Amino acid sequence: MALKTDAVGKEWPGSTYQVGREKIKEYANALGIDNPVHFDVEAARAAGFRDVVAPPMFAVVYSSPAVGPAILDPEVELNFAAMVHGGQAFEWDEPACSGDEITTTAKCLSIEEKDGKGFYVFETNSVNQDGAQVARGTWTLIVRGV
Amino acid sequence: MALNEGEAIPELRVTPDKYLPHRYAGASGDFNPIHIDDEFAKMVGLPRNILHGLYSMGLVAKANAAVADGNPRALKRLSVQMRGMGVPEQEIVVTGTVKSRDGNRVVVDTVATQGETALIKNAEAELEL
């Protein structure tokens, strides 16, 4: 069965995430990251950040709420039960700090079939309250048995 | 460290405890039951509850950031392939080698393995030092 590719190029409306100190701390603790710039506002300011700064991979926390609606969009026809997260990329610009409001939009870049598997690629673009680029993500989701 | 081409970055070894997937689920917001419910995971054919792939990617980011003393501005780009399934209570080893260096820009090839299983393959990190 050929994969449905109508959703390629589709964009979803932005989802806004409010970055907070306790959430950054929780993420850093789960990863065992102990740099004080993630925990202590004075240390973060001394290092030149506006406030407690998130580790780069905190990008998944503020950008994944934008990916959910894209994956679950009936037009995409992605079989969620047979999906694995096969690849991920991020490019970072302005650091994400506590107090930031980050808006992420998602877009479907491609849907392709390879070796009986469906490869669904989505892009996210995250921008802060000042309009500065924070991160761009590429999410590759693989669906078995298409 | 000089970080010349071909040089290894310091190895990162982490053994996620039994409850790590629960803490990562809370931190990340990803509560997929295959990560936090051992019974559910077995029911869908997995050996047990498995680690989040993005947690393993987070360890790869951490190992690379460590090269820049943990400076969160240093990591400019990271792309990975998630392959094998990671499980709690078994050591993960993250290793990396400098692929190229152009002034203060360094590209590092990184892998994360657990026993014989490659969790993260073909990871490429770009750092600005």
Interface residues (C-beta under 8 A of the other chain):
Chain A: K23 E26 Y27 N29 A30 L31 G32 I33 D34 N35 V37 H38 A47 V53 A54 P55 P56 M57 V60 V61 S64 P65 V84 H85 G86 G87 Q88 A89 F90 E91 W92 P95 T138
Chain B: V14 L20 R23 Y24 G26 A27 S28 G29 D30 G53 L54 Y55 M57 G58 L59 A61 K62 A65 G70 N71 P72 R73 L75 K76 R77 L78 S79 V80 Q81 M82
